[in-house]
């Protein structure tokens, strides 16, 4: 960097010897000291380029003059642009100058310092001597006094720590991203497991409804068709007779003197008159048949076809993933959908118009032709208008509307039965295919929940804890604040710029608890800061907890004033209690909006600040619905009955809130009498399953009691959504608080 390379190297070696730099974190053999050649021979950025991607560089820039030259400034700009590395700037003392430099005042800044400020290597959080302030993060450092060369050790540690933090951060990002992928896959698999059987059941049900509707139509349409054909013939008769009388025959020469024609010509004339009648009648009847069942397409086809298509495509992808894209373009792949179309085709061919030659058209044509062809003629007549009219009239009168209608409906029923049976068989095949696929999906879902996601969550916890301890150090435990089932909570004055804090120390006894703790940490860290949830500042893994005998996870959290249990014991006003209930609902709603279920809403998991606003804490049992394995978790008196079945959803939090609201409205922490009489936990659970709930107290307002009962309903589907509970609570609060202010001596029971 400078001409005095020998001096710099000597000073650097002395510094290394003095500070023990070679033993920072790397073996001595892995530390190389590289001195850049003269600027004219090779630039500093070229030298850095050779090493920066192979080592963790600690860069020293020695300066021999009082100010940076223009070439120095250009060089530093290029280094900053290309590498963005922190640099240790060292002002080399001139030969013959005292090594002990007079101290500057705090406000006195050298020209060199100002130049580095302009180049953005130093910032305002550096002191006037060029050393970083307490909040600086591995920034560049300027040393202008020889005796402060020892700061090179501090600088080197900061640089190496910065690299470690970056590595830990990158590793944690990978862990979190992979974990989120697994969680999202768990959601997709759970949805598939829940929705596919319902889709199959829906498809079977709707096809049966369609089939029965079509059979009913076919049965009752016979009389309607008969009447329709009679009506159509009656309306068209005069027009048909007139058209027949005036029609010009094709390929037949009619004598002008009225002489008879040959039998062959007579048959051709009769055939053309028949074709005229058949054509007109066929068009009228077919169009009316088609329009009479148009509503079936709107009532059944749209949703049913989409559901079938989804089922067939998901099965095709699972059976032949590589060929699914190509085969999806071929309609013949979707066998069940084709049979559904055949059902509709059998029922009047609603998708084929008369002009395209549908089966309806051909069927009518053949039936009418058979009836008309039975007309006989005694002797060859003269071809006149009256004769043509008479032929047309006889043909019309000889048609049997009832036979024609009966024949049409019989053929419809036959085709409909055949298509329905083919559809049912193909649907069973589709269902069998999905059954095998869903068994594999369930096995994979179990592995994601039990194995893959927990392992990644633990890695995420470890990488994030490494990052936190590198940045902020190990927190200091203060006095004990409380104990829970799985950990001890201590006071922590400050950590990572947060104060005061609460520190939850957990020693996981086995892999399951490690996994639960790691997932709790992941969910808490992935949530955005919300004013109704206790904020998690960070975590540190203490590998020497309890004198080195065990490993503990230290979760550093926001510290609040007290929990709701303590608050109710101390006594809280009505308005305060109702506001706490609103705060809790808001917090649970936010968790649910993020796909999480808390599963342990209770008095001690609701913390209050100094203004008695509530925040939810302890996400130890909190999980996304897709990650829940059906474990029986929670606090007995707050546990919904379906928790014991292993199949439940986020409505268990609504149930728990109902019990919590009972305490809030009662204003005390005494157990409900119905629960206090229970001799054991099992006795309590059995009573809850049988429908036992907390008793109504005289102090309860009617609307509050109704809300409690609705929330703890034994049928989870009947519990209100929290989006409905929140405005109800707000209304109760507005009404009761207004009543209390107008009548201070009234309680909850008197305020209705």
Secondary structure, 3 states (H helix, E strand, C coil): CCCCHHHHHHHHHHHHHHHCHHHCCCCHHHCCCCCCCCCCCCCHHHHHHHHCCCCCCCEEEEECCCCCCHHHHHHHHHHHHHCCCCEEEEECCCCCCCCCCCCCCCCCCCHHHHHHHHCCCCCCCECCCCCECCCCCCCCEEECCHHHHHHHHHHHHHHHHHHHHHHHHHHHHHHHHHHHHHHHHHHHHHHHHHHHHHHHHHHHHHHHHHHHHHHHHHHHHHHHHHHHHHHHHHHHHHHHHHHHHHCCCCCCCCCCCCCCCCHHHHHHHHHHHHHHHHHHHHHHHHHHHHHHCHHHHHHHHHHHHHHHHHHHHHHHHHHCCCCHHHHHCCHHHCHHHHHHHHHHHHCCCCCCCHHHCCHHHHHHHHHHHHHHCCCCCCCCCCCCHHHHHHHHHHHHHHCCHHHHHHHHHHHHHHHHHHHHHHHHHHHHHHHHHHHHHHHHHHHHHHHHHHHHHHHHHHHHHHHHHHHHHHHHCCCCCCCEEEECCCEEEEEEEEECCEEEEEEEEECCCCHHHHHHHHHHHHHHHHCCCCCCECCEEEEEEEEEHHHHCEEEEEEEEECCCEEHHHHHHHCCCHHHHHHHHHHHHHHHHHHHHCCEECCCCCHHHEEECCCCCEEECCCCCCEEHHHCCCCCCCCHHHCCHHHHHCCCCCHHHHHHHHHHHHHHHHCCCCCCHHHHCCCCHHHHHHHHHCCCCCCCCCCCCHHHHHHHHHHCCCCHHHCCCHHHHHHHHHHHHHHHHHHHHHCCCCCHHHCC
